[in-house]
């Protein structure tokens, strides 16, 4: 793990068995923006870590699979420890357009969390059936909680400033859908401001999308439960830290390998 940074912004890519796509994704991102790239290899069984490092990313290897929430929490700890002013999650499969990275980051000028929204007037991305119904209901409810219009609260393409990063470190959940729905509701309850920026989605560079009628129905049921649990959480104290915590011990507890 290196300690030097060349940017105030850290791009975090959680990755699990993405060796086929992650190399091209990293190279395209680095050609487009000048921010540092961190890949959190979430217990992959393939050459994800090796390919990512060869493409120019810093790589943290988790000893076993924690899921997106656990991988992102590791990335947030790294960002705070190394003094980054902001961090943005970018998919390792190439679906997030690197041209939109700085657009999403620009949303932090007036908010603590900026979401790259797929259903906000740009691109032709679409979801149908139970999955789309769930997304619509979630967006309406969380818009009410946040007191602002949000159309894509399950998007993983989102940026956070230091205030939100500190909040994430304390409360970011690792459960199914927790990295999107639960984390957003908890952050809003802690006083973080949220905005969204219209973005376009690209086709996966490799692999098979995990969607089907059955999985969409399961998604609908699970997302409803996650939302109920998130809304039932107690309001957490507002985050107002001026200094980054010492995270060396925290990283060690997570079993991080460089």
C-alpha positions as MATLAB code, in Angstrom:
seq = 'XXXXXXXXXXXXXXXXXXXXXXXXXXXXXXXXXXXXXXXXXXXXXXXXXXXXXXXXXXXXXXXXXXXXXXXXXXXXXXXXXXXXXXXXXXXXXXXXXXXXXXXXXXXXXXXXXXXXXXXXXXXXXXXXXXXXXXXXXXXXXXXXXXXXXXXXXXXXXXXXXXXXXXXXXXXXXXXXXXXXXXXXXXXXXXXXXXXXXXXXXXXXXXXXXXXXXXXXXXXXXXXXXXXXXXXXXXXXXXXXXXXXXXXXXXXXXXXXXX';
ca = [
       0.000    0.000    0.000;
       1.500    3.309   -1.064;
       1.138    6.487    1.001;
       1.625    9.144   -1.695;
      -1.307   10.786   -3.470;
      -1.439   12.748   -6.701;
      -5.014   13.982   -6.401;
      -7.487   15.243   -3.804;
      -9.991   12.696   -5.116;
      -9.881    8.920   -4.772;
     -11.725    6.657   -7.197;
     -12.752    3.470   -5.377;
     -13.500    0.338   -7.406;
     -14.837   -2.629   -5.455;
     -14.087   -5.750   -7.462;
     -14.927   -9.427   -7.160;
     -13.697  -11.754   -9.911;
     -13.514   -8.955  -12.509;
     -10.196   -9.904  -14.136;
     -11.753   -9.858  -17.620;
     -12.985   -6.274  -17.433;
     -11.095   -4.372  -14.770;
      -7.874   -3.748  -16.691;
      -9.603   -1.936  -19.561;
     -11.855   -0.096  -17.091;
      -8.896    1.268  -15.143;
      -6.993    2.277  -18.263;
     -10.015    4.136  -19.645;
     -10.574    5.929  -16.340;
      -6.917    6.973  -16.118;
      -7.010    8.283  -19.698;
     -10.065   10.387  -18.864;
      -9.388   11.802  -15.392;
      -6.272   12.364  -13.278;
      -7.605   11.083   -9.954;
      -5.991    8.244   -8.010;
      -7.575    4.810   -8.476;
      -7.946    2.315   -5.643;
      -9.199   -1.203   -6.341;
     -10.517   -3.149   -3.363;
     -10.207   -6.793   -4.386;
     -13.055   -8.372   -2.451;
     -11.683  -11.883   -2.027;
     -11.481  -12.649   -5.754;
     -10.511  -16.136   -6.880;
      -9.176  -14.953  -10.242;
      -6.403  -12.501  -11.226;
      -8.387   -9.334  -10.453;
      -5.708   -7.897   -8.154;
      -2.828   -8.680  -10.525;
      -4.613   -7.210  -13.565;
      -5.664   -4.080  -11.645;
      -2.153   -3.424  -10.390;
      -0.698   -3.899  -13.875;
      -3.199   -1.332  -15.185;
      -1.890    1.269  -12.732;
      -4.252    1.089   -9.758;
      -3.390    0.806   -6.089;
      -4.827   -2.491   -4.846;
      -6.056   -3.593   -1.435;
      -6.752   -7.318   -1.166;
      -9.369   -8.566    1.283;
      -8.745  -12.153    2.445;
     -12.366  -13.164    1.826;
     -15.483  -11.796    0.170;
     -17.253   -9.109    2.237;
     -19.626   -7.804   -0.415;
     -19.772   -4.308   -1.896;
     -20.531   -2.690    1.465;
     -17.495   -4.190    3.175;
     -15.231   -3.404    0.241;
     -16.407    0.207    0.085;
     -15.974    0.696    3.806;
     -12.374   -0.422    3.384;
     -11.961    2.100    0.574;
     -13.435    4.903    2.688;
     -10.991    4.162    5.510;
      -8.140    4.309    3.018;
      -9.395    7.649    1.655;
      -9.571    9.268    5.082;
      -6.252    7.831    6.225;
      -4.507    9.218    3.149;
      -6.097   12.657    3.316;
      -8.370   12.654    0.272;
     -10.979   15.400    0.225;
     -13.491   13.289   -1.672;
     -14.029    9.776   -2.973;
     -16.192    8.358   -5.733;
     -17.330    4.789   -6.331;
     -16.906    3.528   -9.899;
     -17.918    0.067  -11.094;
     -15.039   -2.189  -12.114;
     -17.043   -3.742  -14.972;
     -16.939   -0.584  -17.089;
     -20.623    0.415  -16.894;
     -19.919    3.850  -15.433;
     -18.767    6.322  -18.069;
     -15.456    7.951  -16.999;
     -16.622   11.155  -18.712;
     -19.242   11.477  -15.969;
     -16.837   11.139  -13.038;
     -16.020   14.836  -12.730;
     -19.672   15.729  -13.348;
     -20.744   13.635  -10.368;
     -17.915   15.061   -8.256;
     -19.070   18.578   -9.133;
     -22.290   17.833   -7.275;
     -20.289   17.960   -4.032;
     -20.042   21.722   -4.388;
     -23.525   21.958   -2.868;
     -23.936   18.611   -1.120;
     -22.117   15.975    0.921;
     -23.187   13.064   -1.306;
     -23.628   13.250   -5.079;
     -25.405   10.421   -6.907;
     -24.908    9.651  -10.577;
     -28.553    9.113  -11.550;
     -29.510    6.821  -14.435;
     -33.151    7.954  -14.586;
     -32.682   11.708  -14.762;
     -32.929   12.579  -18.438;
     -29.648   11.324  -19.891;
     -28.913    8.109  -21.756;
     -31.276    5.247  -22.541;
     -30.701    2.998  -19.514;
     -33.905    1.270  -18.448;
     -35.103   -1.274  -15.940;
     -38.413   -3.068  -16.235;
     -40.856   -5.079  -14.160;
     -40.522   -5.556  -10.379;
     -37.008   -4.148  -10.354;
     -38.147   -0.828  -11.850;
     -41.176   -0.712   -9.555;
     -38.905   -1.121   -6.554;
     -36.543    1.594   -7.786;
     -39.444    4.021   -8.263;
     -40.904    3.424   -4.808;
     -37.497    3.663   -3.149;
     -36.771    6.927   -4.952;
     -40.055    8.498   -3.859;
     -39.684    7.505   -0.222;
     -36.043    8.546    0.094;
     -36.762   11.803   -1.765;
     -39.291   12.533    0.975;
     -36.720   11.742    3.671;
     -34.048   13.875    1.974;
     -36.401   16.759    1.103;
     -35.078   16.781   -2.450;
     -36.004   14.970   -5.658;
     -33.981   11.800   -6.256;
     -34.716    9.410   -9.105;
     -32.042    6.720   -8.698;
     -31.258    5.934   -5.068;
     -29.858    2.468   -5.874;
     -27.101    3.830   -8.113;
     -23.611    2.825   -6.993;
     -22.071    5.681   -8.972;
     -21.826    8.195   -6.133;
     -19.335   10.597   -4.609;
     -18.805   11.711   -1.019;
     -16.924   14.569    0.622;
     -14.976   14.235    3.877;
     -18.028   14.782    6.048;
     -19.867   11.926    4.344;
     -16.749    9.732    4.378;
     -16.440   10.038    8.153;
     -20.138    9.212    8.491;
     -19.728    6.197    6.224;
     -16.832    4.854    8.271;
     -19.000    4.881   11.396;
     -22.254    3.637    9.896;
     -21.797    2.207    6.377;
     -23.649   -1.147    6.298;
     -22.387   -4.287    4.599;
     -25.748   -6.053    4.219;
     -27.528   -6.704    0.900;
     -28.494   -3.323   -0.662;
     -27.112   -1.634    2.432;
     -24.396    0.056    0.384;
     -27.071    1.969   -1.554;
     -30.410    2.268    0.257;
     -29.470    1.868    3.918;
     -26.280    3.915    3.680;
     -28.135    6.772    2.009;
     -30.966    6.898    4.548;
     -28.548    6.737    7.489;
     -26.377    9.481    5.965;
     -29.423   11.714    5.456;
     -30.520   11.115    9.054;
     -27.045   12.128   10.232;
     -27.403   15.476    8.476;
     -25.641   14.860    5.163;
     -27.041   16.713    2.154;
     -27.704   14.703   -0.996;
     -27.973   15.693   -4.651;
     -27.999   13.866   -7.971;
     -26.390   14.386  -11.375;
     -27.750   12.810  -14.602;
     -25.364   10.225  -16.069;
     -25.275    7.640  -18.841;
     -24.641    3.938  -18.373;
     -22.518    1.741  -20.620;
     -22.756   -1.965  -21.401;
     -20.671   -4.282  -19.229;
     -17.225   -4.973  -20.721;
     -17.365   -8.596  -19.581;
     -19.423  -11.003  -17.527;
     -23.164  -11.590  -17.417;
     -25.690   -9.208  -15.804;
     -27.341  -10.828  -12.799;
     -30.947  -10.096  -13.801;
     -33.940  -12.347  -14.435;
     -37.678  -12.214  -13.633;
     -37.142  -14.263  -10.476;
     -34.170  -12.193   -9.322;
     -36.102   -8.992  -10.032;
     -38.973  -10.181   -7.849;
     -36.569  -11.098   -5.067;
     -34.974   -7.665   -5.482;
     -38.391   -6.030   -5.026;
     -39.053   -7.913   -1.791;
     -35.588   -7.407   -0.347;
     -35.420   -3.727   -1.205;
     -38.710   -3.162    0.610;
     -37.372   -4.846    3.731;
     -34.101   -2.927    3.568;
     -35.980    0.352    3.276;
     -38.165   -0.473    6.283;
     -35.124   -1.308    8.409;
     -33.321    1.838    7.230;
     -36.247    4.103    8.088;
     -36.542    2.444   11.510;
     -32.939    3.278   12.415;
     -32.464    5.962   15.035;
     -31.157    9.306   13.897;
     -27.382    9.387   14.309;
     -25.541   12.469   15.631;
     -24.413   14.893   12.903;
     -20.853   14.300   11.745;
     -18.625   17.299   12.407;
     -15.014   16.187   12.456;
     -12.135   18.390   11.480;
      -9.362   15.828   11.733;
      -9.079   12.382   10.214;
      -8.997    9.544   12.760;
      -6.058    7.241   13.035;
      -7.137    4.289   10.942;
      -4.086    2.083   11.047;
      -5.620   -0.213   13.645;
      -8.937   -0.194   11.809;
      -7.293   -1.330    8.600;
      -5.536   -4.096   10.447;
      -8.845   -5.272   11.936;
     -10.310   -5.533    8.435;
      -7.643   -8.006    7.415;
      -6.371   -5.797    4.605;
      -3.427   -7.030    2.598;
      -1.447   -4.871    0.195;
];
